[in-house]
């Protein structure tokens, strides 16, 4: 799962890209007037278009503009127009991507069989792309099949790059070696670049390599590969470049990410540790940089997520290292024309998605399943602030509804449903909601049935553990927003002024009739969530250094070992997260033949209630075991301080008495 978008600045730089449009409008993008890829003084100039975290966003997305109107942005057909516009001004432009080009829309469902994303990137003119963690979502076998499909297509394809796979360690692992051997063979057939490639344009030789960061690696637990430390790998590759090539510029496509805190920013650490890199295109964190970050002589760039913008940088060299001549983020906006060839290719892939995937669920790509008279929180800021989110409530409620329908007469009450922020990938703008829109919201993963989409699973937690889950939501998510939780069936009050891990009070179960009841600490409650989400519940203890503990159990109270054994089925099919949401949307009351989103989801429901009081009662009421642990630790620390002070005073008295005796 990737991370949420980080914005360092808020103001966009708007530009129109097609040369003909630019001339007609009498407008020249900042820093671009009269430039070309050619000699610059006694050095060289290089133009680079860059993207990352596109997540299969072939189509434009509807969104709410700052003035409250609904518009479109992104999409590959308009991206082609943008790229062609840049090449009209800079004919020898390099086009590069830093990974996570797949997984996020229904087009991902033909990732393994058609290599749709890679083939579309070839059509757009990409020269090189890195592999991100989401390219491994369908595991080693899925990526293996994708490479074979790409090679069999006969299409023009970009370089694919990944320099830090530790093949020796991977092959030495008996559990990994089997699938990894097939993946390595497929990567060799495709020509995946394990070290670097020299790409030459307009007299400029660029040495380009790809890196998977540590966090990205941790987000790809099913990759079936062991990765070398990214900084050590980059040092090794750069040393090879400097000895074995006459490259003018060294470019890293780093799927590692940036952070507002530089010490936690993997790409900034990479730049500091390997200063010979001239340019780092940063993916993974969905960061949108209004201006590049410069660490020493290394320039770091990022254009943001989902094809909303395309980055363009021009670097010039005059006797020394490359420096920024111009930098712009080019919006892929609704006023740009769509490239007809790209649009035709998209329509062909869309037909395959309908035929091979959505038809299994009784749906089609553009089918309208509901209409919303209001917009939900945009995905760029969704979950950035603690509190309730109507979209999160909607998704969690959809799980309960889907299980009730799937189990029919055998339905067993779902007490709580959980939807983590980290798996919610899109939002709904005012207007019609299609099947594709619903899929985009819950697009991650694949089940053991090898059908894309995480299935829902059931686990049982005690009342005490449900209280712990609420504390994870409130306390832990302040450090890791992906852990922010939206729940159906649970209500709780929290106070951010209280001690860390002791901020939640008054956790209650919500009854079917709207009333609430106390949780029984020892009783088991049925909890439903996505496969990945429920697996993560079992990691709470490790993530909290043993302070918090949650053990997902079966209905008999035995700890779950294999979560796949607890998947919920709708007939003989896994009940997928996205299908649960789509079915729930279609169940609302209809107006003019279309289900209408109820106003209930345009408001808050009291599932999370913030108490801002600083009174002693509010701060100290209902303390949990963490409070007493911290209190005990504080008491021990205070006792140690008092003891040390007494010993120091005693020592001084003794020394003084000794001096007096000697005198």
N, C-alpha and C positions, 0 to 999 in steps of 0.2 A: 504494500500500500504506500503509495507515496504520501509527502507531507503537504499541508495547506499553504496557499500562496502567501509569500512574504512581500510586502511592499515597503521599500525604503523611502520613496517619495510618492506624492499623490498626483502631481500634474502630468498630463500626457503631452507629448510633442506630436502634433498632427502633421501628416504629410500626404500628398497625393502622388502616386507612384508611376503610373503609366506616363511615358514621355509625352505622348500626345495630349493626355489630360493635363499634365503639368504645364505644357506650353499654352494650351487653350485657356487655362485658368490664370496664367501669368504668375505662377507660384513656383518657387524653387525650394526644396527641402533644405533645412539648415545644414550648412557645411558641405553641400553637394555641388554648388554652382561651378561649372566649367571643369570639373574633375574627371579624370579617366584613370584606368589602371595602366600606369606607365612609369617612367623614371620620375622621381621627385628630387630635384637637385642632384646630389651625387649618390642618392640612395634609391630605394624602391618604394612603391606604394601598392598596397594590397586591399582589395574590397572583399568583405565577407558578410554573407547573409547567414543568420543563425536562428535556430529554433530549438525547442526541447519540450518534453511533457505534452505532446500533442494528443496522446491518448485516443487514437482512432477517430478524431473529430473531422471526418470527411465533410460533414454538412455544417452549414451555419447554425448558430444557436440564437434563440430569441432571448433578449435580456431587457431589463429596465434601465433606461438612460437616466442621467442625473436630473433631467427635467421631468421625469416620471412617465415618459412615453415608452412604447415598446419598439425595439429595433432589432436588427440582426447583426451578428459579428462572426468573424472566423469562417472556416470552411476551406477545403482544398482548392475549389475552383477559383475563388477570389485570391487565395494564396498565390496561385500560379500567375495571376495578373500582377500581384505585388512583386514577385520575383522577376518577372519579365520586365517590369518597370525599372527595377534596379539595374538589370543587365542592359537596359537601353542606355543607361548612363555609364555603367561600368561593365563592359562586355565580358571581361575575364573574371567575374565575381565567383568566389568559392561559395558553395551552399552546403551548410553543415548542420547536424542535429546531435544533441547531447543525450538522447535516449528517452525511454518511455514513450515511444511513438505509437504503441499499441495499447489496447485494453481501456475501454471507456464508453463505447457505443456498440450497437448490434453488429457493426462491421467486424468486431473482434471475434465473432462466433465463427468466421471463416478464416481466422488467422492461420491455423494449422493446415487447412486444405487448399487455400488460395493465396496465402501470403499477400493479402490485399494491401496492407499498410506499406510494406516494402516496395511493392510494385507501383503503388501510387506515388511514393516518394521518388522513385525512378522517373516517373512521368513528369513530376514537378521539377526535375533537374537537380536533385540532391547529389552531391559528390560523395559524402561520407556520413555515416550515422553510427552512434555508439549504441550498445545494448544497455538498457536500464533494467531495474528489478522487475518491472511488469512484463518485460518480454519473456520472463520465466514463469508467468502465471499458470501456463498450461504444462508446466514441468519440463524436464529435459526432453521428453518424448514429443511434446507439442512443439517445442522450438526446433527439434530435429525435423519434424514433418514440414514445418514452415520453410526451412531452408531448401528442402527438396522441392516443395511446391514452387518456390521462387525460381529455382534453377530450371524447372520444367516449363515455366511460363514463356520463356523466350523473350521476356521484356528486358529493357535496359534497367539495370539495378545499381544502386550505390554501393560503395565499399561499406562493409559492416566491421566494426572495430571493438575489440575487447582485449586489453593487454595484460590483465592481472588475474587470469585463471591459473591456479596452481594445479596443473594437470598431474604432476607426479603425486601430490598428496591425494588428489581426487581418485586416481586410479589405484592407489594403495588402500583405499577404503572399500572393503568388500560390498558394503551396502550401496555404494554410489557407482562403482566401476562399470556395471552392466549398461545402464542407460547413458552414462557419461561417454562410454566408448562409441556408441552410436552418434551421440551429439558431436563429439570431436570429429568423427569421420564426415558428418554432414557439413560441419563448419569448414573442414578442409576442402570439400568438394565445392562449396560456395566460394571459398576464398576469404573467409573471415580473417581480418588482419589482427594477429596476436601481438605484434610489436608496433610497427608503424608503416604508413604508406607515404610515398612521395607523390604529391599531386601537383602538376605544373600547369600554370595558366599565365599567359601574358608575360612570360619570362620570369615569373615568381615561382620558386619551388617551395611548397609547403610540406613539412613533415607533420603528419596528423596521426594521433593515436587516441584510443578510448580507454577509460578507466571506470570501474565500478567502485563506489565509495563504501565505507564500512557500514553506515546506516542503511544504505540501499541494499547491501548484501544481507543485512539482518531482516530486511523486509521481503526477502526472496527465500523463505525457508524451504521451498520445494524446488529450488534451482537444480539440486543434485550436483553442485559444484563446490569446491573449496577455493576461496579467493586469496590471492597474495595481498599483503598490505598495500594499499593504493599508492602511498608515497614511495615505498621501496620500489614498487613496480615502475613508477614514473621516473625515478632516478635511474633505474636500469635502462629503460627505453631511451631516455634523453642521452645517456652516455653512448648508447649505440648510434643514435642519430648524429651526435657530434663527431664520432669517429668514422662512421660508415657512410656519410652522405654529405652533400654540399648544399643542404637545405638553407633557404633564406630565412624561414620563419618556422617556429615550432608551436604547434597548436594541440592542446589537450581537450578532448571532448569528455568532460568529467561529469559522470552521473553520481555526484557526491553531495551537492547542495550547499547553500549559503544559510547563514543565520544572522539575526540582528546582533548577536553577541559573537564577535570575531573569534574568540577562543573555541567556540562550538561550531564554527563555520569551516567545514572540511575543505572547500575549495580555496579559502583564504590560507588555511594551513598548508595546502599543497603548493600554493604560489610562494609562500615563504620558504618552504623546505626544498623546492626545486626551482630556483630563481632563473634557470635557463629557459623555462617555458615563456614564450612571448605572449600567448593568448590562451585563456581558459574559457571555454563555453560551458557554463554551469547548468546542469539539469538536476532533477530530483526534488528540489524544494519548491518548485513552481514559482521561483522568485522573479519579480519584474523590476529590473534596475533602470531607473530613469537616466542614470549616468553610470559609466563603468566604475568598478572598484580597481584601484591601482595599488599593487603590493610590490614595492621595489620597482622593477622594470616590467613586471607581469601585469597584464590587463585582464580583468575578469568581467564577463558580460553575461546577461540573462534577459530573456525577452518575455517571460511569463508563460502561462499555461494555455492549452486548448486552442491554439492558433488565433487567439484574440489579436495578437500583435506579432510582427516579424522584426527581428533585430537586424540592423545593418551598421557595420563599423568599417571605417577606412583607417588603415594604419600606414604611417609613412616612416621611412628610415633615412637618416642623414648621417652616415658615418658610424653610428652606434646602434643602439637597440631601437626597435619599433616604438613609436609613440602615436597616440590617438590624434588623428586629424579631424574626424567627424564621427558622430555616433547618433543614431536615431532609432526609435521604436516606431514602426510603421503600422498603423492600425489596419486590420483587415475588415474594413467597414462595409456597410450595406450599399454605399454609393458606388462601389467598384463593380465593374462588369465581371461576370463569371466566364472563365475559359471554357469554351464549348467542348473541347476534347476531354478535358478533365471531368466535366459534368457528365458526359456520356459514359466514361469509365466508371464513375460513381454509381450511375443508374444500373449498370451491369452488375456490379457487386451487390447493390441493394436487392436486386431480383434474386440473387443467390442466397442472401440472408433470409428472404421470405421463404424460399423453396426448401432450404436445408435446415433452418432453425425455427423461425417463428411459427411456421405452419404446424409444428409439433405441439404448440401451445394454443392453436386455434386463433392466432393473431396474424396481422400483417404490419409492416414497417410504419406506414403512414396512417394507419387506422386511428381515428380519434376516439379515445375511450372516455374522455371527460372534458369539461370546460371549467376553468377557474376564473371567477370574476375579480380576483385579486392576485397579487404576486407574493410569493414567499421570499424569505431572505435570500439574496443572491449568494451563490456558492462561494464567491471570493471572500465574503465576510462571515459566512455561515460558521457558527461555532467558535468564532474568535473571542466572544465574551461569554462568561458563564451565565447560565439561565436557561429557561425554557425556550424551545423553538417549535413553532407549529408544524414545520416540516418533519422534524424529528418525531413529534407526537403522531403525525399521520403515518409515518413509516412503521413505528412500533405498533400502532393500532391495527395496521394492515396485517401484521403477522398473526395477531390473535384471530382476526376475521378469517384469514386463510386456513388456519388450523381447524377452526370450527367447521368450515365448509368441507375441508378434506376428510375430517373424521366422521362427519355426519352424526348418525345415531350413537356412534361409539366415542363421541367427543368427551374428553376429560378436560376439566377447566384449566385454562392457562391463567396463572396468577399474575405473571409478570412477563413482558416482552421487552427486549433490549435492542436498541439500534445505536451503535457507537458512531461518533462523529467521523472517525477515520474511514469508514466504509461508505459514507454518503458522498457521492461524487458529482452531483448536479442538483439543480433546483428547478422550480416551475415558475415561469413568468405568467402574468395574466393572459388568458386566451385558451385556445384549444390545447389539450394534452394528448399526445400520440403515444402509441405503444413504444416507439423509439425513445420518447422522452422518459417514460417510466423505466425503461431498461437503463438509460444513462444514469439515473439516480442510484441504482443498485447494480452496477455493472461488473463488480469484481468477481474473480475466482472461477472455479470449476469444481464439480462434484466427482465422486468416485464413479459415477455413470459416464464420465468423460463428456458430459454435456455442459457447456459454459453456464456459469452462474452458480454462486454459492447456494446450497440448499439450507433450509431451516432445520435445526435440530432441537431436541428437548433435553434439558438437564433439570436436576432438582437441587435447590439450595435451601439451607435453613434460614429462619428469620434473622438470625445473627449475621449470616453471610450476606443477606440482602442489605442489611444495614452497612456492612463493609463495602458492598458494591456502591452504595450511595456515597460513601466517604471517598472511594476511588474517584467517582465522578467529580466531586467538589474539590478535593485536595490534590490528587495526583494529576488531574487534567490541567491544573495551573502550570505544571511543568511540561506536560505533553498533551496538547489539545486533541490529539487523535483519541485519547481516552475519555473525552467528554461523552456522556451517555444521555440518551433520550429513552424514556421508559413509559410503557403502558402498564397500569395496575399498581404503581407505587407513587406515593407522594411524600415529600420530606421538606423540612425547613433547614436552612444552612445559614451560617454566620461567618463571614470571612475574617472577622476580628478575633475569632477563637484560635486556639493552637492548631497548627498544621496536623492533619490526620485526626482532628477532633472537632471538625467544623459542622457536622451534621447532627441535627436533633429531630425528634418527633417524626420518625419514619413510620409510615402507616400503609397498610394494604388498602387499595381502593376496591370497593365492592361493586357488583353489577348494578345495584340500585343507586349508585352515586355516593353512598355513605362510605366511611372509612373505618378500619378496625386496627387494633394493636397487632403488631407482629408477634408471633410466638417464637422466641429465640430457638427453640428446639424442634419446631415443626418443619416439615419439608414442603416447599412450594414449587410448583411446576413453572419453569422458566423457559422461554423460547427465544432463540436468536439465530443468526447466521452461523454456519459451521466455523468460519474463521473467528468470529466474535466470541463464541462459546469456548473455543480452544484457548483464546487469550485469557479467559477468566481464570484458568488454571495457572497462569503465570504471575498472578497478582502477588503471591508470597515472595517470589524471587525479585520482582520489580520494587517491592517495598522493603527489601532487606529483612524479610521475616516478620515485619511489624503487622502486616495484614495477611489474612489467610482466607482463601476461598477454594473449596474442593468441589467441583461439579460432580454430582452423584446421579445414579439411576433412581427409579421409583422406589427401590428397596433400600436406598441409602448407601449403596456400595459405590466407591469412587470409580469414576469413568476412566477407562484406559484408552479405548478407541472411540472417538466421538462419531466416527462414520457409522457406527452401529446404532446410533440414536437419531439418525436422519428421519424426518417426517415425510411421508409419501402422500401424494394425491393419486390414488389408484396405484398404478405401477411406475409412476414417475416421481422423481424427487421434487419436493415442493420448493421451488426456487424463490429467493428473496424478491427479485424483480417481479416475478409472476404474482406473488402475494400482493405487491403494491398495485400492479395493473388490475388485478381482479377486484381489489377494494375500491379503486377509483371508479371502475365500471359499475359498482353496486349502488352508487349514490342515486338519489331520486332524479328522474329525468325531466328536462325541459326541452321541448321541441326535438325529442328523440335523442338527446345527449345528456349523459350524467352530469349533474351540476355540483361542483365542489361546495360543500356546506359552509356556512359562515362560521361554524364551530371551529374550523381550522384557520380562521382569520383572527384568532384570539388565543390568549393563554388560558390554561386549565387548572392552575394551582398545583401542578405536579412538582415543581420546584419553587419554593417560596423563600425569598431572601429576607433575613432579619439583619438589619444594620445596627442594632442596638449595641452600645458599649457598656451597659450597666453590668455590675458584678453578677447579677442573676443570669443575664443573658450569656455572659462569658463562661460561667461555671456550671450552668445547669446540665444535667444528664451527661456527665463526663463518661467517656469510654475507657477501655483498658489502656489505650495509648496515653491518655491524660495522666493516669496513675503511674504508668511507667516513667513518663517524663517528670512527674512530681517526685517519684522515688529517686530518679537520676539526679534531679536538682538537689534533693535533700542530701544524697551521698556527696555530691560535689561541694555543697555548702559545708558539710561535716569535714571534708578533706581540707577545704580552705581554712576552716576554724582550727583544725589540728595543726596545719602548717604554720599558721600565725602563732599559735601557742608555743610550738617548738622553736620558732624563731625568737620569740620573746624570752623563752627559757634559756636558749643559747646565749642571747645577749646578756641576760642576768648573770649567767655563769662566767662569761668572759669578763664582765665588769667586776664581779667578785674576785676573780683570779688576779686582775690587774691591781685591785685595791690591796689584795693580800701580798702581792709582790712588792708594792710600794711600801 
